[in-house]
């Protein structure tokens, strides 16, 4: 989707419009653009990374204070550039785990039967 940040958590098969991270834990984002050059900017964290189509990038950080922090696209990317915003939600570890567990898709049951003898 152009003019929007989407965050995918592969371990829980979660896709969200906000970035949820636990406080005091190293985070690495793998970022890629599907359309034009964007820039992921979190002013309060002093983080900024260009996101270029066909060129995956990584950005690592550790958020230390729980709270909500704006994410802004800092690269003029088209007519709706001004609305390309999101939020980093930094939670205490237990609150983050609750968020993750409540949003993760259930693990599908397999057709394998295990017999104990």
C-alpha positions, -999 to +999 in steps of 0.1 A: +000+000+000+015+033-011+017+062+014+015+040+045+039+022+068+030-014+074+048-036+099+049-074+097+059-096+126+067-130+110+068-149+143+031-142+149+020-135+113+009-100+124+006-071+101+000-037+118-002-001+110+018+008+142+052-005+152+050-021+186+083-029+204+093-038+239+114-013+259+151-021+265+153-048+239+174-045+207+152-043+176+162-048+139+138-037+112+142-051+077+126-025+054+117-024+018+096-002-005+073-016-031+069+017-050+091+048-046+118+060-022+105+067+013+124+076+045+115+061+079+121+088+105+115+087+142+126+122+154+125+114+191+149+084+186+171+103+162+166+075+136+163+081+099+167+055+071+159+058+034+138+029+020+145+023-017+126-001-040+145-033-047+171-026-021+162-040+014+177-021+043+181-028+080+178-004+109+187-014+145+178+004+177+169+000+213+139+020+226+144+028+263+113+048+274+078+034+271+054+057+252+041+066+217+064+083+192+056+096+157+070+080+126+072+103+096+081+097+059+109+122+054+113+118+016+089+136-007+073+105-022+041+117-040+008+135-035-001+119-002+034+122+013+022+145+041-002+119+054+024+091+055+027+088+092+026+061+119+035+055+155+061+035+174+045+021+205+072+012+231+058-010+258+072-026+290+081-062+282+050-078+297+027-053+280+044-060+247+040-097+252+003-093+259-001-072+227+018-097+206-001-127+220-035-111+215-027-102+178-007-133+167-025-158+145-030-192+161-006-219+150-026-243+127-030-279+139-011-304+118-024-337+105+004-356+123-006-379+150+019-389+176+015-421+195+034-429+227+042-465+233 
